[in-house]
Amino acid sequence: MHVLSLGVRVRIRQAQSLKDKRSVVRSLLERSQARHGVAVAEVGDIDDVGLSRLGFVTVSGTVAVAEDTMDRVEREIWSRTEVEVLDMERTWMELDR
């Protein structure tokens, strides 16, 4: 079993309120979950109007499938004009067999 997480910190462009921010974040997370089958969550900067930390996780039987899934998630995030990516990091989880 291969578990790959992706942490992303983004700036929400033109967010004037937490309601504006949450709308953008919810859209991005729901779309990524539906299109790519990943687990998603806002994991930081929750009360900051202009920033958000997002987490994405995939579990796969092969490294190649996990990497391909996260490649597609990354492309999805970079394509969104309403966010500016500030930081992005992948982490492999160590699992005992």
PASE-812456 format. One line per 3 residues: number of its first residue (from 1); their letters; for each residue x, y, z negated of N, C-alpha, C. Coordinates in steps of 0.02 Angstrom, whole numbers. Atoms other than C-alpha are relative to their C-alpha. Layout:
<nodes>
NUM = A = X Y Z X Y Z X Y Z | ...
</nodes>
This chain:
<nodes>
1 = MHV = 42 -58 0 0 0 0 45 62 0 | -38 -62 -6 66 172 48 -45 59 -15 | 39 -58 21 3 330 -36 41 63 13
4 = LSL = -34 -62 -19 49 500 35 -43 59 -19 | 37 -60 18 -2 666 -39 30 60 36 | -20 -62 -32 6 838 39 -24 57 -44
7 = GVR = 18 -59 38 10 994 -68 10 61 43 | -2 -59 -44 -27 1158 19 -20 61 -41 | 19 -64 30 -27 1336 -46 -16 48 56
10 = VRI = 21 -45 -54 -123 1459 61 -23 67 -28 | 30 -65 14 -169 1642 61 -65 3 40 | 65 -6 -32 -352 1671 101 -5 71 28
13 = RQA = 2 -66 -31 -357 1814 225 -70 30 -8 | 62 -40 4 -491 1946 198 -49 -24 -52 | 45 19 55 -564 1865 42 -5 59 -48
16 = QSL = 12 -56 44 -641 2003 -61 -27 -22 -68 | 29 26 62 -719 1893 -195 14 -75 -5 | -7 73 8 -710 1718 -267 -50 -37 43
19 = KDK = 50 31 -44 -868 1680 -169 27 -6 71 | -31 2 -67 -777 1725 -6 53 -55 3 | -54 50 3 -627 1620 -57 -28 -70 -1
22 = RSV = 27 68 7 -730 1469 -107 -34 -24 63 | 31 18 -64 -824 1472 57 53 -26 49 | -55 20 -44 -660 1461 154 30 -66 -23
25 = VRS = -30 61 28 -586 1329 38 -46 -60 10 | 48 55 -7 -743 1223 39 -4 -24 72 | 3 18 -71 -751 1228 229 62 -40 21
28 = LLE = -62 34 -18 -569 1178 248 3 -69 -30 | -3 65 33 -580 1037 121 -51 -49 29 | 52 45 -26 -745 966 184 15 -23 71
31 = RSQ = -16 19 -69 -688 970 365 58 -50 2 | -56 47 2 -523 884 324 -21 -68 -24 | 24 63 27 -611 751 223 -41 -37 53
34 = ARH = 44 32 -50 -740 717 359 38 -23 62 | -35 15 -62 -620 720 507 57 -50 -8 | -61 39 8 -470 632 432 -4 -53 -55
37 = GVA = 9 52 51 -538 524 290 47 5 -58 | -45 -10 56 -426 599 157 -39 22 -62 | 27 -27 62 -463 635 -26 25 72 -5
40 = VAE = -17 -71 0 -463 823 -55 -20 33 -66 | 19 -39 59 -466 949 -198 37 66 0 | -36 -62 15 -424 1128 -243 33 -13 -68
43 = VGD = -36 21 59 -289 1098 -372 37 56 -37 | -34 -55 34 -224 1270 -419 -22 67 27 | 19 -69 -18 -246 1459 -410 -75 7 6
46 = IDD = 73 5 -7 -431 1426 -438 -34 68 -9 | 33 -64 13 -473 1599 -507 35 59 34 | -35 -52 -37 -357 1696 -392 -37 10 67
49 = VGL = 41 -14 -60 -460 1779 -253 38 -13 64 | -36 4 -63 -322 1778 -123 42 -62 11 | -44 58 -7 -229 1615 -156 -36 -64 -19
52 = SRL = 27 65 18 -267 1430 -167 53 -53 9 | -41 60 -7 -172 1268 -196 -48 -57 15 | 43 55 -23 -249 1121 -104 38 -65 -2
55 = GFV = -30 66 0 -216 936 -121 -37 -48 46 | 27 49 -46 -242 800 9 37 -66 -12 | -32 65 12 -210 613 -15 -28 -51 49
58 = TVS = 21 56 -42 -215 464 102 33 -64 -25 | -25 66 18 -193 279 67 -4 -43 63 | -2 39 -61 -140 162 206 40 -64 -9
61 = GTV = -38 61 0 -73 -10 241 69 7 31 | -65 -11 -32 70 63 344 22 73 -9 | -28 -67 5 185 212 330 -20 42 61
64 = AVA = 15 -36 -62 151 260 512 -70 29 -1 | 69 -25 2 -37 275 486 -7 57 -51 | 3 -53 50 -15 378 327 31 64 27
67 = EDT = -33 -59 -28 106 496 414 -42 31 56 | 42 -26 -54 -7 512 567 -61 37 -29 | 58 -32 31 -155 554 455 20 69 -27
70 = MDR = -21 -64 28 -58 691 364 22 48 55 | -16 -44 -57 9 758 530 -63 34 25 | 63 -29 -24 -172 782 585 -29 50 -50
73 = VER = 24 -47 52 -219 864 419 41 65 5 | -42 -60 -6 -71 983 435 -19 43 60 | 21 -38 -60 -121 1031 612 -67 35 -11
76 = EIW = 65 -30 16 -298 1063 551 9 63 -42 | -11 -57 44 -236 1180 415 33 57 38 | -35 -52 -38 -115 1274 529 -45 32 53
79 = SRT = 44 -28 -51 -255 1299 656 -52 48 -28 | 51 -42 30 -366 1391 533 24 72 -6 | -21 -70 -2 -353 1578 564 -15 37 -65
82 = EVE = 19 -35 61 -433 1624 398 48 -13 -58 | -50 11 52 -285 1556 298 70 9 28 | -71 -4 -15 -98 1588 297 34 -51 -44
85 = VLD = -35 51 38 7 1439 245 63 30 -31 | -58 -25 36 133 1489 111 50 -55 -16 | -43 56 19 201 1319 62 -37 -65 15
88 = MER = 29 65 -15 173 1138 112 51 -53 -18 | -47 52 20 250 981 36 -34 -68 -2 | 24 69 2 225 795 62 37 -38 -55
91 = TWM = -29 41 53 254 670 -78 -25 -71 7 | 19 70 0 257 481 -69 -7 -23 -72 | 12 27 67 187 393 -223 34 -68 -6
94 = ELD = -30 65 14 285 250 -299 -51 -43 -35 | 48 46 30 174 102 -336 34 -66 -15 | -26 67 16 220 -57 -427 -44 -51 34
97 = R = 38 52 -34 169 -212 -334 -17 -55 -48
</nodes>
